[in-house]
């Protein structure tokens, strides 16, 4: 009973939504949903040593889990396949803080902004550019507004931004 994390990540590589969905399965509940004994985790077969996720099977099997587990599995299936949409207002509101951060980071990754929430979730990625003084970053922006100055008064010490265009 192992988690073929490396093999699943290699299979998903190159497709951001699939990568994000696989990460949810690997990281949620200590990898419980990415074990090689899960019916939706399937080996690709010889000559490949990779594993894949059968999103249709995951969607079907998710019905037997508790409501919290079903939510995280449904969200992963929805990111992995367009055939399984979810009701975000229901599924997100029922997640605990750790799983919600995981889903938010996965959503950012699926949207092509993998570094957006990585510091908050502990997901190892390349460090995002940081500004040591929020006032400096605002003063360099053209067209500052008065509300920008009010924001600086209450700005956090560090601000993490997504990739620069």
Secondary structure, DSSP 8 states (H G I E B T S, - for coil): --B-HHHHHHHHTT-HHHHHHHHHHHHGGGGGGGBTTSTTEEE--TT---EEE-HHHHHHHGGGS-HHHHHHHHHHHHHH-TT----HHHHTTTS-HHHHHHHHHHHHHHTT-TTSSHHHHT---------S-HHHHHHTSSS--HHHHHHHHT--S--------
